[in-house]
Amino acid sequence: MKQREKPLGNKNLIGANVTKMRTLYHISQKELAINMQLMGVDINLSSLSKLEGQTRVATDKEVLAIARIFHMRIDDLFENVSIR
């Protein structure tokens, strides 16, 4: 997996946890984006990358889809995050 070149942004709280879950499940960004699209979320690879990098806002629809894809509660996506 390619190392992040830039520090995480501050536009959302879940991006780093999405990356962790995706890595844990051995799912590529492309696979996650496709699964989200199949659930009716209009997202492309660039948008997903920005979500994971926390440089764009995560919509409620995206958060719900990600939680369902990883079979987790929405609250779990906010584990170990701090508001800065």
C-alpha positions in Angstrom: 0.0 0.0 0.0 1.2 3.5 -0.9 2.2 5.6 2.1 0.2 8.9 2.6 2.3 11.8 1.4 0.3 14.6 3.0 -0.9 14.8 6.6 -4.6 14.1 7.3 -6.9 17.0 6.9 -9.7 18.2 9.2 -12.8 18.0 7.0 -14.2 14.8 8.6 -13.5 12.5 11.5 -13.8 9.1 10.0 -11.3 9.1 7.1 -8.4 7.5 8.9 -10.7 4.8 10.3 -12.1 4.1 6.8 -8.5 3.5 5.6 -7.8 1.2 8.6 -11.0 -0.9 7.9 -10.3 -1.1 4.2 -6.7 -2.3 4.9 -8.0 -4.8 7.5 -10.5 -6.2 5.0 -7.9 -6.2 2.2 -10.2 -4.0 0.0 -8.8 -1.5 -2.5 -10.2 2.0 -2.8 -11.6 0.9 -6.1 -13.4 -2.0 -4.6 -14.8 0.1 -1.8 -16.0 2.8 -4.2 -17.7 0.1 -6.4 -19.5 -1.3 -3.3 -20.6 2.1 -2.3 -21.9 2.8 -5.8 -23.8 -0.4 -5.7 -25.5 0.9 -2.6 -26.5 4.1 -4.4 -23.7 6.4 -3.3 -22.3 8.6 -6.1 -18.6 8.4 -5.3 -15.5 8.1 -7.5 -11.9 7.2 -6.6 -10.8 10.8 -6.2 -13.6 11.6 -3.8 -13.0 8.4 -1.8 -9.3 9.2 -1.5 -10.1 12.7 -0.3 -12.6 11.3 2.2 -9.9 8.9 3.6 -7.4 11.8 3.6 -9.9 13.9 5.5 -9.7 16.7 3.0 -13.5 16.6 2.1 -16.6 16.2 4.1 -18.2 12.7 4.4 -21.9 12.8 3.8 -24.4 10.9 5.9 -25.1 8.6 3.0 -21.4 7.7 2.6 -21.0 7.1 6.4 -24.0 4.8 6.4 -22.8 2.9 3.3 -19.3 2.4 4.7 -20.6 1.2 8.0 -22.8 -1.4 6.2 -20.0 -2.5 3.9 -17.8 -3.3 6.9 -20.7 -4.7 9.0 -20.2 -2.2 11.8 -22.1 0.4 13.7 -21.7 4.0 12.6 -20.4 4.8 16.0 -17.4 2.5 15.4 -16.2 4.7 12.5 -15.7 7.4 15.1 -13.6 5.4 17.5 -10.4 6.9 18.6 -11.0 10.3 16.9 -10.6 13.7 18.4 -12.2 17.0 17.4 -9.6 19.5 16.6 
